[in-house]
């Protein structure tokens, strides 16, 4: 972030949820006016969140996240209809950050979410947050016509208070990987 807190023009609150994720913004000059984002690509309804889901395509060198949110589900359904088995749809991967929380629910991590071979939970979260980041920046650039740039944004990312320190550290690592 450039400069100090006086350079902040916009606050972005990002709610990274198990099933759905979204964000809201507030201009530094008008913190009482919080605006949630509703126009998610490929969503069939206007809602303040999109799916917390990724679609990975198999490549020669491993798996690459190529879609997120509702688009990930749409791509997975299209691939399934074509009986193409080269990709993998993943959701609920946030739960894998806190294995203790999964165990408390009486489930094994593999029962909740399988990740593509070679993809760690931190990488999956980073992939998702990168897609979200790109979406937020595109929306803000369009809305503010260049007045607000990434250096002027203060990011706030939710994490469950009951998470272990390890899970919180993994979330922080994923956020840094995502940029």
N, C-alpha and C positions, 0 to 999 in steps of 0.2 A: 504494500500500500504506500502510495506517495505521501510525503509530508506527514502531518499529524491529523488529529481528529477534526480539525477545522476544514480539512479538504473533503470530508464526507458530505456528499450531496443526497445519497439515497441509502436506505437500509433495506436489506433483503432478508426476510425470514424464510428459511427453507425447512419444510417439514418432511423429512425422509421417513416414510412410514413402511410398515411391513407389507401392506397390500396396496396402499395408495400414497402418493406424494404430491406436494404442491408448494407454492410459494406465494408470498405477499410482499408488497413494497410499501414503504413510507418515505416521503421526501423529508429530508432533514429539517426543512423550514416549516413542515406541517405534519408532525408526528401523529396527530389525532386522526389523520385521514389515511387509513390503511386500505390498500387495494389488493385484493386477491386476483390471481390470474385464472381465467376460465376457458381459454380458447386452445385446448390441447389438440394436437394433430391426431386425426383418425378417431376422436371421441364421438360417440353417437349422441351424447347429450352434453349440455353446458354444465360443468361441475368444476369446483375449485381444486380438484386433484386429478391426477392421471395415474395409471397403473404403475406400481413399482415392479416393473418387469423388463427383461432384456431378451433379445434374440441374438444368439451367437451362430455365426456361419463357420463351418469347418473349412479350414484352409490347409495348404500343405504344411505350413509351419505352426499349426495349432488353431485355436478358435478365436474369432474376432467378433466383438459386439458390433452389430450393424443396425440395430433398431432398439427402441426403448418405448416404454409406455404402451398406449393403445396400438401403436404401429407394430410393436413387437408381437402382440397377440395376433394382430391381423396377418402379419407375415407368417407366423407359425401355423395359423389356420390355412392359409393359402398353400404352404409347403405340404401340410398334411393332406390336403385335398389332392395335391399332385403326387402324393406318395413319395415325396422327396425326403429322405432321411438325413440329409447333410447338415441340418441345423438343429439348434436346441433352444427351447423356450425355458427361461428360468424366472421364477417369482418367489417371493417370501424369503429370499436369500439374506435379508437383514437379520433374520433369526439366527443365522449361522455365526454372527459376530459374538453372540453370547451363548455358548454351549450350556452354561449352567441354567440359563433361562429356559432353554429348550428341554433340558432334562427335568426341570421342575414341572413342565407340562406333561411329562410322561411319554415323551416321544424321542426318538433318535433323530439326529440331524439329517441323516439320509432319508428319513421318512418325510421330512418337511420340504427339502429342496436338494436336488442334485445339480452340481455345477459341471460344466464341461471339463473334460480331462485337461489338466494343466492350468486351470483358472482357479485362483484362490478366492476366498470370500472378500478379502480386501480389494483384490483386483475387480471383482464383480461390482462391489459398492463404488469403487473409483470410476468404473465404466459408466455406471448409472449417473453418478454425480457429474461426470463430464458432459453427458448428454443434457442433463438438467441445466448445468452452467451455460452451455452454448445456447440453449433455449431462452434462458433468462436474459443473457447479454443481447441476443437478437431482439427480443421484445423491448428491452430498455432502450437500445439504440434506435429502434423505430419510434418508440413513444416519445423519447426526449430529443430526437434529431441530433444526436452527437453531443448534447450538453452534458450528459452523464456518461462517463467512460468507466471501465472496470476499476481504475485506480480510485474512483470516487465512491465506491460501494463498500459498505460495511456488511459483511455476511454473518448471519446468525443461523446456525444449524442445530436442529433439535436432536437430543439424545435422551433415551429413557433414564430417569434418575436412578432406577434400580439396577442399571447395568453395572457390571464389574469394571474395575479400572482398566483391565486388559481390553475389554470390548470398547470402552471409550477411546483408548489409545489406538485401536485398530480403525475406528471411525475417523479419528483425527488423521491417521496415516492415509486413509482412502481419500479424504478431502484434500490433503496436500497433493496426492498423486493426480487428482482430478484437476488441480490448478486453482 
